[in-house]
Amino acid sequence: MLKDFISYLIFGNHCKYCGEIINLGESLCSDCKNDLPRITGEKCKFCGAGKDRCDCKKAKMRYDGICAPFYYEKTIETAIRKFKFADKPYISKVLAGDLAKTVQKDFADIKFDFIDFIPFSVSQEKKRKYNPAGEIAKELSKIIGVPINNVLTKPFDTNTQHSSGAVYRQGNVAGAYDIIENADVQGKTVLLVDDIKTTGSTLNECVRVLKIAGAERVYCAVAALTAEDKKDNKEK
């Protein structure tokens, strides 16, 4: 306790999402507490959103299940943007901690053989200091005790997905991913990790590749996902 107090006097205590200084013993500032967009209630098994915000019309995806602790908005959008574009890799530990709780709850009865994540191409790896999906996966692996096995690879570049429509996204990633040579995937149950899910096209393509290689089941876990807030739209 004394050690924590001394550290607080020297460095301060910071909100785990936005970095604002807060009181000792707290983990969130008041703004983040109020704006934390947790996914609550019954969830759609097809898209991972809460039933109150699901608009996927039960579109069939290749994965066997998906979970996320948050919607990609408000506090979480800010945190992930800092994580991805402002060189804040430590945020991966925070996101992985929240994701681990969701995985352990939503996939409680599933025994995973290994964790993998959406890979970068060689040129992406050179441009970026770290792969956000990979950083989250590494921390998640430590928490839930499931090993990482990097069997997915991205042989060539694709255009960025975040500003593209759903149809373009599907075509953009088709054939963009592969399995490394001699990967042991046959009959395995895989937990596939990414930072954000929007349309799910990237996850879907990677799941397709894993299942072609012999994976029996593939579940997806993401730090946040996009879903339209129907309540906000009605108020507008």
Salt bridges, closest charged atoms under 4 A:
GLU42 OE2 - LYS51 NZ 3.18
ASP55 OD1 - LYS57 NZ 3.57
ASP64 OD2 - LYS211 NZ 2.91
GLU73 OE1 - ARG53 NH2 2.95
ASP87 OD2 - LYS129 NZ 3.15
ASP98 OD1 - ARG38 NH2 3.88
ASP106 OD2 - LYS43 NZ 2.83
GLU135 OE2 - LYS138 NZ 3.51
GLU139 OE2 - LYS142 NZ 3.49
ASP184 OD2 - LYS188 NZ 3.80
ASP195 OD2 - LYS84 NZ 3.05
GLU205 OE2 - ARG208 NH2 2.73
ASP229 OD2 - ARG53 NH1 3.82
